[in-house]
Amino acid sequence: MKKRFKVLIVDDHPMIVEGYKNALLGIDSELYKLTITTANSCDTAFDKLQTAAEKDKPYDVIFFDVKLPPSADGKILSGEDLGIKARAMLPTSKIVILTMFNDGFRIQNIIKNVNPDGFLVKSDITSDELVRAFEVIVKDPPYYSHTVSKLIRKKMASNIALDEIDRSILYHLSKGIKTKDLPNYIKLSLAAIEKRKKGLKECFEINIGGDKSLLEKAQDLGYL
């Protein structure tokens, strides 16, 4: 008897989504019966997660691209944030992170915050790789693609992880919000926000430069 799986793919590039779907459905006729749903933004993905949780019909496997259009309220900024929420809302779901970023710091941060059942750098992904990852993830996770495994083995990743508040500070700064106005958007005092910003600059090893340098580094690492 075929094993049935509900799958959610969250990515804002239609051609990439179709590629993932075609690869996964290629194993459909042999061992699995997959029902695949898609979402293309943080808002649409969160709605689907919420509906699944409310109906107590969780997805078996959820693929999150890291870089996604943020939610309208600015509270969910990426696939990483969605992964964190999915962990709480649908604890039985297997979570897979997909990213184009291959920076050790960024990868380690996602592993610490989400603890995904699968983690694939897009440059590593072929149809065969995606199918192999799926089969491992549903049976005996985790599955890390070559680049992720290599970075972990070489200990290239940082031990510092940015939390939701840090990411929110970066997001609002990137939207042109002045530091003095951030307490209107983030439930911290101005002094606490300034301390966080100082910590972010230390974390990113920014010794010279203001918010522009901080935001450029955050963008390079895939936080924006």
QUIWOPE-V586941 format. One line per field, one symbol per residue. phi: phi as a letter, one per 40 degrees, with the letter a starting at -180 (. if undefined). A space follows every 10 residues. Layout:
phi=???
This chain:
phi=.cccbcbbbb acbdccdccc cccccccccc bbbbbbbbab acccccdccc cccccfbccc bbbbcccbdc cccgcbbacc ccccccdccb ccccbbbbac cbcccccccc cccbfccaab cdcccbdccc cccdccccba ccbbcdcccc ccccfccccc bccccdcccc cccccgccdc ccdcbbcacc cccccccccc ccccfccbhb cccccccccd cgcb
